[in-house]
Amino acid sequence: MATYIAGRRELFYLLSAFYITSSIGCWQYYQHIRRKAALLPMVPLTFVMAYYADLAYGSKVHRIQGVFQ
């Protein structure tokens, strides 16, 4: 169980680095072209980040621990 949670947290760190980098890139591209469609890729990435944050640190960990106990 601890290995699973640690693996999910490492994946969260990796994805958050990608999320921050891509959001900076999308924002700079938006500043260049001034179209809101340039920020559209951030919508699904935000949902993915929210899922992995819940999996790594949120209530999903408690739900999984409840299943194994």
Residue pairs with C-beta under 8 A, 6 or more apart in sequence:
1 64
1 65
1 68
4 64
5 56
5 61
8 52
8 55
8 56
9 56
9 57
11 52
11 56
12 52
12 53
12 55
12 56
12 57
15 48
15 49
15 52
16 49
19 45
19 46
19 49
22 41
22 42
22 45
23 42
23 45
26 38
26 39
26 41
26 42
27 39
29 38
30 36
30 38
30 39
54 60
55 61
